[in-house]
Amino acid sequence: MNNSDICLVRASLADAPKIWHMQKEAFAKLFEKYQDFETSPTAEPLEKTIFRLKQPETYFYMIQLDKQTVGAVRVVDSGNNNRKRISPIFILPKFRNMGIAQKAIILAEKIHGSKNWELDTIIQEKGNCHLYEKMGYRTTGKTKIINDKLTLVFYQK
């Protein structure tokens, strides 16, 4: 797969139900595994996706592979050289392990600039940690225990 196969398409408010359904599917296994009712995107109501899409500092993008939507990424970017945040990024299960998330992050950084990024992920999910570290993100040393199975780890680039 080359970069031309992957593109980001800015989502609109009309895309909220699609994003919400994809998010529920993408995070379902992690929700099952960790029973995280506090922070899991699977547990969020549609209204939260709508709220995020209405935020002026939110840029939600559909991740497309050959014009098929295979995931999404939300970038929080208030401008003024402030720190930008990826929260969340997700790929539908049948499209994982193809390098799509990595290419989506590269494209987001081309749009919003390559410096001053932050994100968090589940420390127990080594594949996620590896992806972000490979992309140049470094742990901040900050963690947040969500429950006895799940701890979030925070990254910056």
Helices and strands as residue ranges (DSSP letters): G 3-5, E 6-10, G 13-15, H 16-34, G 41-43, H 46-54, E 58-65, E 68-76, E 84-91, G 93-95, H 100-112, E 117-122, H 126-134, E 138-145, E 151-156
